[in-house]
Amino acid sequence: MLVNVSAFTEARRWPADRYAAVVRHIRERMPLASVLVTGDPSEWNVAQAVAVAAKATAAGVTPVREAFALIAAADAVITPDTSLAHAAAATATPAAVLINGNRTIDAPVGERIVRITATGDLSTLAVAEHAHACVAGSTSAAESDLVCS
C-alpha cells in the first residue's frame, strides 16, 4: 500500500497523526500489509513522521514519474486530492482519496476510487474503515463518494 501525505495547497493537506492512525488501523486488520509512505521533498518530514508513527517505511520520490510508477505497482493508494489520485485512476489502482469538505472536489471518480470527504470534525476511524475497504477491495461503485463527519 502506498500512502502519499503531500498536497500542493494547505487546503488539501491532512494532519500527520491522522494518516498514522489510518495506517495503524489498516495494519491491525491486515498485519502482512507492506506500507510505503511518500511525500514531496518539501513535506519529507511529514512522510517520515507518519512512517515512524505507523511502523511503516518512508520513501522520498522525485521526480513525479517515480511516484506514478509506485502507484502503478501498488495494491492500493491513500492520498489527498492530488495528481497522484488521478494517476491511481489512470492505472486502475484502488485508491482512497481524502477530500477537504470545504473545497471543490477535483478528485477522479471510478469503480476503484473511493472519495472520502471530510466535513467538520473528521472521524479518523471512519476514514480508516473506508480506506481499509478500499485497500481490501471490498468497495462498490455505489460507495464511491463517502462523507465522514
Secondary structure as UniProt FT lines:
FT   STRAND          2..4
FT   HELIX           10..12
FT   HELIX           16..29
FT   TURN            31..32
FT   STRAND          36..39
FT   HELIX           41..43
FT   HELIX           44..54
FT   STRAND          57..60
FT   HELIX           64..73
FT   STRAND          77..80
FT   HELIX           83..90
FT   TURN            91..92
FT   STRAND          95..100
FT   TURN            101..102
FT   TURN            111..112
FT   STRAND          113..118
FT   HELIX           124..136
FT   HELIX           141..143
FT   STRAND          145..148
//
